[in-house]
Amino acid sequence: MSRITAVFKGGHKALIAYITVGYPDIDATPGIVEALAESGCDIVELGIPFSDPLADGATIQKSSHQALQQGTTPTTCLEAAARISKKVSVPLVFMTYYNPVLNYGLEKFCQSCTKAGIHGLIVPDLPPEEGGELETVTRQSDLDLIYLLAPTSTEARIDMAAARSRGFLYLVSLTGVTGARDTLPAELEGFVSRVKRRAKQPLCVGFGVGTAEQAKRVTGIADGVIVGSRLIQLIEEDPSLASLRLFVATLREAIDTQEIRHQEVK
């Protein structure tokens, strides 16, 4: 059982946070991850900033742009991860686009990830049909390669991702880009149910989640919830991280309530 898979043991509902490495600056990143872990996050996604982030909305694009302007590179992200992994016990996952990994070199990148204390990779622009080479290399480096599914995914795509994703399956709640929204799609329950019938690994929902009530709804039907854009907004609004800590603690409380209810039903 991988470190990521172990998070979900016993029916635990996971709170997964996304931040952009190097935002607001590279020195702040370790402290932000510590705050997230101390406030109740189970897994932290470290976003490697990229110049063409197709899956990201305005908030994450802005954070990536600022990080790139300050010189954040895959190498500095690996160096930051190495510092972070010595300070927190929660699993760390890199979220990156395929081009930076390819330019770095697949084997070299994955080996460097393992040395830095990274436990998994999420690559939004890498479909399972084209992921065979990276799958092989990640397995050799003991990394979980996590695939994404969207509401538009066909049954064949769901079966393929379910057969090959490790750690968990990342379910994109809507067709579109990242970013906190006022409401989640009414069809979300049906989408999660459709994947659940065909997949054995934990299912985690991201894109559009920005409130405790939304997190509670998601963890009522899935195994985990992923929150990113709202966290970055709070970091920008309050560099002391007090607002970030309070918000994450609120999410944790809502999710724990849902977890207790789920266990009582079982």
C-alpha positions as a Markdown table, in Angstrom:
| # | Residue | x | y | z |
|---|---|---|---|---|
| 1 | Met | 0.0 | 0.0 | 0.0 |
| 2 | Ser | 1.4 | 3.4 | -1.0 |
| 3 | Arg | 1.6 | 6.4 | 1.3 |
| 4 | Ile | -1.1 | 8.0 | -0.7 |
| 5 | Thr | -3.5 | 5.0 | -0.6 |
| 6 | Ala | -2.9 | 4.6 | 3.1 |
| 7 | Val | -4.5 | 8.0 | 3.7 |
| 8 | Phe | -7.9 | 6.5 | 2.8 |
| 9 | Lys | -7.6 | 3.5 | 5.1 |
| 10 | Gly | -10.6 | 2.7 | 7.2 |
| 11 | Gly | -12.9 | 4.9 | 5.1 |
| 12 | His | -11.1 | 8.1 | 6.1 |
| 13 | Lys | -12.3 | 11.1 | 4.0 |
| 14 | Ala | -9.3 | 13.0 | 2.7 |
| 15 | Leu | -8.8 | 16.7 | 2.5 |
| 16 | Ile | -6.3 | 17.5 | -0.3 |
| 17 | Ala | -4.8 | 20.9 | -0.8 |
| 18 | Tyr | -3.2 | 22.4 | -3.8 |
| 19 | Ile | -0.7 | 25.3 | -3.8 |
| 20 | Thr | 1.6 | 26.7 | -6.4 |
| 21 | Val | 5.3 | 26.2 | -5.5 |
| 22 | Gly | 7.0 | 29.6 | -5.5 |
| 23 | Tyr | 3.9 | 31.6 | -4.7 |
| 24 | Pro | 4.0 | 34.2 | -3.2 |
| 25 | Asp | 7.7 | 33.3 | -3.2 |
| 26 | Ile | 9.8 | 30.2 | -2.9 |
| 27 | Asp | 10.8 | 30.8 | 0.7 |
| 28 | Ala | 7.2 | 31.0 | 1.8 |
| 29 | Thr | 6.2 | 27.6 | 0.3 |
| 30 | Pro | 7.5 | 25.3 | 3.1 |
| 31 | Gly | 5.7 | 27.4 | 5.8 |
| 32 | Ile | 2.4 | 27.3 | 3.8 |
| 33 | Val | 2.6 | 23.5 | 3.5 |
| 34 | Glu | 3.3 | 23.2 | 7.3 |
| 35 | Ala | 0.2 | 25.3 | 8.0 |
| 36 | Leu | -1.9 | 23.2 | 5.7 |
| 37 | Ala | -0.7 | 19.9 | 7.3 |
| 38 | Glu | -1.2 | 21.3 | 10.9 |
| 39 | Ser | -4.7 | 22.5 | 10.1 |
| 40 | Gly | -6.0 | 19.1 | 8.8 |
| 41 | Cys | -4.9 | 18.5 | 5.3 |
| 42 | Asp | -4.1 | 14.8 | 4.5 |
| 43 | Ile | -2.2 | 15.3 | 1.2 |
| 44 | Val | -0.7 | 18.4 | -0.4 |
| 45 | Glu | -0.4 | 18.9 | -4.1 |
| 46 | Leu | 2.6 | 21.0 | -5.0 |
| 47 | Gly | 1.9 | 22.7 | -8.3 |
| 48 | Ile | 5.0 | 23.2 | -10.6 |
| 49 | Pro | 4.4 | 26.6 | -12.3 |
| 50 | Phe | 4.1 | 26.3 | -16.1 |
| 51 | Ser | 3.7 | 29.0 | -18.8 |
| 52 | Asp | 0.7 | 27.4 | -20.5 |
| 53 | Pro | -1.5 | 25.9 | -17.7 |
| 54 | Leu | -4.4 | 24.8 | -19.8 |
| 55 | Ala | -6.4 | 23.3 | -16.9 |
| 56 | Asp | -6.0 | 26.2 | -14.6 |
| 57 | Gly | -8.3 | 29.2 | -14.0 |
| 58 | Ala | -7.4 | 32.8 | -13.4 |
| 59 | Thr | -6.3 | 32.4 | -9.8 |
| 60 | Ile | -3.8 | 29.6 | -10.3 |
| 61 | Gln | -2.6 | 31.1 | -13.6 |
| 62 | Lys | -1.8 | 34.3 | -11.8 |
| 63 | Ser | 0.1 | 32.5 | -9.0 |
| 64 | Ser | 2.0 | 30.4 | -11.6 |
| 65 | His | 2.9 | 33.6 | -13.5 |
| 66 | Gln | 4.2 | 35.3 | -10.4 |
| 67 | Ala | 6.2 | 32.2 | -9.4 |
| 68 | Leu | 7.8 | 31.9 | -12.9 |
| 69 | Gln | 8.7 | 35.6 | -12.8 |
| 70 | Gln | 10.6 | 35.0 | -9.6 |
| 71 | Gly | 12.6 | 32.2 | -11.2 |
| 72 | Thr | 10.7 | 29.1 | -10.0 |
| 73 | Thr | 11.7 | 26.1 | -12.0 |
| 74 | Pro | 11.2 | 22.3 | -11.7 |
| 75 | Thr | 14.6 | 22.2 | -10.0 |
| 76 | Thr | 13.7 | 24.8 | -7.4 |
| 77 | Cys | 10.4 | 22.9 | -6.9 |
| 78 | Leu | 12.3 | 19.7 | -6.2 |
| 79 | Glu | 14.6 | 21.6 | -3.8 |
| 80 | Ala | 11.5 | 23.0 | -2.0 |
| 81 | Ala | 9.9 | 19.6 | -1.8 |
| 82 | Ala | 13.0 | 18.2 | -0.2 |
| 83 | Arg | 12.8 | 20.8 | 2.5 |
| 84 | Ile | 9.1 | 20.4 | 3.0 |
| 85 | Ser | 9.3 | 16.6 | 3.3 |
| 86 | Lys | 11.5 | 16.9 | 6.3 |
| 87 | Lys | 9.0 | 19.1 | 8.1 |
| 88 | Val | 5.7 | 17.4 | 7.4 |
| 89 | Ser | 4.5 | 13.8 | 7.5 |
| 90 | Val | 1.6 | 14.1 | 5.0 |
| 91 | Pro | 2.2 | 12.7 | 1.4 |
| 92 | Leu | 3.3 | 15.2 | -1.2 |
| 93 | Val | 2.2 | 15.1 | -4.8 |
| 94 | Phe | 3.5 | 17.1 | -7.7 |
| 95 | Met | 0.9 | 18.5 | -10.1 |
| 96 | Thr | 2.6 | 19.4 | -13.3 |
| 97 | Tyr | 2.1 | 19.5 | -17.0 |
| 98 | Tyr | 3.9 | 16.9 | -19.2 |
| 99 | Asn | 6.3 | 19.3 | -21.0 |
| 100 | Pro | 8.4 | 20.2 | -17.9 |
| 101 | Val | 8.7 | 16.5 | -17.0 |
| 102 | Leu | 9.7 | 15.6 | -20.6 |
| 103 | Asn | 12.3 | 18.4 | -20.8 |
| 104 | Tyr | 13.8 | 17.4 | -17.4 |
| 105 | Gly | 13.9 | 13.7 | -18.5 |
| 106 | Leu | 11.3 | 11.2 | -17.3 |
| 107 | Glu | 13.7 | 8.9 | -15.4 |
| 108 | Lys | 15.8 | 11.8 | -14.0 |
| 109 | Phe | 12.7 | 13.7 | -12.9 |
| 110 | Cys | 11.0 | 10.7 | -11.2 |
| 111 | Gln | 14.2 | 9.7 | -9.4 |
| 112 | Ser | 14.6 | 13.2 | -8.2 |
| 113 | Cys | 11.0 | 13.2 | -7.0 |
| 114 | Thr | 11.6 | 10.2 | -4.9 |
| 115 | Lys | 14.8 | 11.7 | -3.4 |
| 116 | Ala | 12.9 | 14.9 | -2.6 |
| 117 | Gly | 10.1 | 13.0 | -0.7 |
| 118 | Ile | 7.4 | 13.2 | -3.4 |
| 119 | His | 4.9 | 10.3 | -3.4 |
| 120 | Gly | 2.9 | 10.9 | -6.6 |
| 121 | Leu | 2.4 | 12.8 | -9.8 |
| 122 | Ile | -0.7 | 14.4 | -11.3 |
| 123 | Val | -0.3 | 15.4 | -15.0 |
| 124 | Pro | -3.5 | 17.0 | -16.3 |
| 125 | Asp | -2.5 | 17.0 | -20.0 |
| 126 | Leu | -1.4 | 13.4 | -20.0 |
| 127 | Pro | -4.2 | 11.0 | -21.0 |
| 128 | Pro | -3.9 | 7.3 | -20.0 |
| 129 | Glu | -3.7 | 6.4 | -23.7 |
| 130 | Glu | -0.3 | 8.2 | -23.8 |
| 131 | Gly | 0.9 | 7.6 | -20.3 |
| 132 | Gly | 2.6 | 4.2 | -20.7 |
| 133 | Glu | 6.2 | 5.4 | -20.6 |
| 134 | Leu | 5.6 | 7.6 | -17.6 |
| 135 | Glu | 3.7 | 4.8 | -15.8 |
| 136 | Thr | 6.6 | 2.5 | -16.2 |
| 137 | Val | 9.1 | 5.1 | -14.9 |
| 138 | Thr | 6.9 | 6.1 | -11.9 |
| 139 | Arg | 6.5 | 2.5 | -10.8 |
| 140 | Gln | 10.3 | 2.1 | -10.9 |
| 141 | Ser | 10.6 | 5.1 | -8.7 |
| 142 | Asp | 7.7 | 4.1 | -6.4 |
| 143 | Leu | 5.6 | 7.0 | -7.3 |
| 144 | Asp | 1.8 | 7.0 | -7.8 |
| 145 | Leu | 0.7 | 8.3 | -11.2 |
| 146 | Ile | -2.8 | 9.7 | -10.7 |
| 147 | Tyr | -5.1 | 10.1 | -13.7 |
| 148 | Leu | -7.9 | 12.5 | -14.2 |
| 149 | Leu | -11.5 | 11.9 | -15.3 |
| 150 | Ala | -14.1 | 14.5 | -16.4 |
| 151 | Pro | -17.9 | 14.3 | -16.5 |
| 152 | Thr | -17.5 | 13.8 | -20.3 |
| 153 | Ser | -15.3 | 10.8 | -19.9 |
| 154 | Thr | -16.5 | 7.7 | -21.8 |
| 155 | Glu | -17.0 | 4.3 | -20.2 |
| 156 | Ala | -13.9 | 3.1 | -22.1 |
| 157 | Arg | -11.8 | 6.1 | -20.7 |
| 158 | Ile | -13.1 | 5.4 | -17.2 |
| 159 | Asp | -12.1 | 1.8 | -17.4 |
| 160 | Met | -8.7 | 2.6 | -18.7 |
| 161 | Ala | -8.0 | 5.2 | -16.1 |
| 162 | Ala | -9.3 | 3.0 | -13.3 |
| 163 | Ala | -7.1 | 0.1 | -14.5 |
| 164 | Arg | -3.9 | 2.3 | -14.5 |
| 165 | Ser | -4.3 | 5.1 | -12.0 |
| 166 | Arg | -2.5 | 4.6 | -8.7 |
| 167 | Gly | -3.1 | 6.3 | -5.3 |
| 168 | Phe | -6.5 | 7.7 | -6.3 |
| 169 | Leu | -8.6 | 8.8 | -9.2 |
| 170 | Tyr | -8.9 | 12.6 | -9.7 |
| 171 | Leu | -12.5 | 13.4 | -10.7 |
| 172 | Val | -12.8 | 16.9 | -12.3 |
| 173 | Ser | -16.2 | 18.1 | -11.0 |
| 174 | Leu | -17.1 | 20.1 | -14.2 |
| 175 | Thr | -16.1 | 20.7 | -17.7 |
| 176 | Gly | -13.8 | 23.8 | -17.5 |
| 177 | Val | -10.8 | 25.0 | -15.6 |
| 178 | Thr | -9.9 | 25.3 | -11.9 |
| 179 | Gly | -11.4 | 28.0 | -9.7 |
| 180 | Ala | -13.7 | 28.3 | -6.7 |
| 181 | Arg | -17.4 | 28.6 | -7.7 |
| 182 | Asp | -20.6 | 29.4 | -6.0 |
| 183 | Thr | -22.2 | 26.1 | -6.8 |
| 184 | Leu | -21.1 | 22.6 | -8.0 |
| 185 | Pro | -22.9 | 20.8 | -10.9 |
| 186 | Ala | -26.2 | 19.1 | -10.1 |
| 187 | Glu | -24.9 | 16.1 | -12.0 |
| 188 | Leu | -21.9 | 15.6 | -9.7 |
| 189 | Glu | -23.5 | 12.7 | -7.8 |
| 190 | Gly | -24.3 | 10.9 | -11.0 |
| 191 | Phe | -20.8 | 11.3 | -12.3 |
| 192 | Val | -19.2 | 10.0 | -9.1 |
| 193 | Ser | -21.6 | 7.1 | -9.0 |
| 194 | Arg | -20.8 | 6.2 | -12.6 |
| 195 | Val | -17.0 | 6.1 | -11.9 |
| 196 | Lys | -17.5 | 4.3 | -8.6 |
| 197 | Arg | -19.2 | 1.4 | -10.3 |
| 198 | Arg | -16.1 | 0.8 | -12.5 |
| 199 | Ala | -13.2 | 1.8 | -10.2 |
| 200 | Lys | -11.7 | 0.2 | -7.1 |
| 201 | Gln | -9.3 | 3.0 | -6.0 |
| 202 | Pro | -10.4 | 6.0 | -3.9 |
| 203 | Leu | -12.2 | 8.8 | -5.8 |
| 204 | Cys | -11.3 | 12.4 | -5.1 |
| 205 | Val | -13.2 | 15.4 | -6.5 |
| 206 | Gly | -11.6 | 18.7 | -7.4 |
| 207 | Phe | -12.2 | 21.9 | -9.5 |
| 208 | Gly | -14.7 | 24.4 | -8.2 |
| 209 | Val | -14.6 | 23.5 | -4.5 |
| 210 | Gly | -14.3 | 26.6 | -2.3 |
| 211 | Thr | -16.6 | 26.3 | 0.7 |
| 212 | Ala | -17.0 | 23.9 | 3.7 |
| 213 | Glu | -20.5 | 23.1 | 2.5 |
| 214 | Gln | -19.2 | 22.1 | -0.9 |
| 215 | Ala | -16.5 | 20.0 | 0.7 |
| 216 | Lys | -19.1 | 18.3 | 2.9 |
| 217 | Arg | -21.2 | 17.5 | -0.2 |
| 218 | Val | -18.3 | 16.1 | -2.1 |
| 219 | Thr | -17.1 | 13.8 | 0.8 |
| 220 | Gly | -20.7 | 12.5 | 1.1 |
| 221 | Ile | -20.3 | 10.8 | -2.3 |
| 222 | Ala | -16.5 | 10.5 | -2.7 |
| 223 | Asp | -13.4 | 9.6 | -0.7 |
| 224 | Gly | -11.7 | 12.9 | -0.8 |
| 225 | Val | -12.0 | 16.6 | -1.8 |
| 226 | Ile | -9.4 | 18.7 | -3.5 |
| 227 | Val | -9.2 | 22.5 | -2.8 |
| 228 | Gly | -6.8 | 24.9 | -4.5 |
| 229 | Ser | -7.9 | 28.3 | -5.9 |
| 230 | Arg | -9.6 | 29.4 | -2.6 |
| 231 | Leu | -6.4 | 28.6 | -0.7 |
| 232 | Ile | -4.3 | 30.7 | -3.0 |
| 233 | Gln | -6.8 | 33.6 | -2.7 |
| 234 | Leu | -6.5 | 33.4 | 1.1 |
| 235 | Ile | -2.7 | 33.3 | 0.9 |
| 236 | Glu | -2.8 | 36.5 | -1.1 |
| 237 | Glu | -5.4 | 38.2 | 1.2 |
| 238 | Asp | -3.6 | 37.3 | 4.4 |
| 239 | Pro | 0.1 | 36.6 | 4.3 |
| 240 | Ser | 0.1 | 35.7 | 8.0 |
| 241 | Leu | -1.7 | 32.5 | 7.0 |
| 242 | Ala | -4.2 | 32.9 | 9.9 |
| 243 | Ser | -7.1 | 33.0 | 7.4 |
| 244 | Leu | -5.7 | 30.0 | 5.6 |
| 245 | Arg | -5.4 | 28.0 | 8.8 |
| 246 | Leu | -9.0 | 28.9 | 9.9 |
| 247 | Phe | -10.5 | 28.0 | 6.5 |
| 248 | Val | -8.7 | 24.6 | 6.3 |
| 249 | Ala | -9.8 | 23.8 | 9.9 |
| 250 | Thr | -13.4 | 24.7 | 8.9 |
| 251 | Leu | -13.1 | 22.3 | 5.9 |
| 252 | Arg | -11.7 | 19.6 | 8.1 |
| 253 | Glu | -14.6 | 19.9 | 10.6 |
| 254 | Ala | -17.2 | 19.7 | 7.8 |
| 255 | Ile | -15.5 | 16.6 | 6.3 |
| 256 | Asp | -15.1 | 14.9 | 9.6 |
| 257 | Thr | -18.8 | 15.3 | 10.3 |
| 258 | Gln | -19.5 | 13.7 | 7.0 |
| 259 | Glu | -17.1 | 10.9 | 7.7 |
| 260 | Ile | -18.8 | 10.1 | 11.1 |
| 261 | Arg | -22.2 | 10.1 | 9.4 |
| 262 | His | -20.9 | 7.7 | 6.7 |
| 263 | Gln | -19.5 | 5.3 | 9.3 |
| 264 | Glu | -22.7 | 5.3 | 11.2 |
| 265 | Val | -24.6 | 4.4 | 8.1 |
| 266 | Lys | -22.2 | 1.5 | 7.4 |
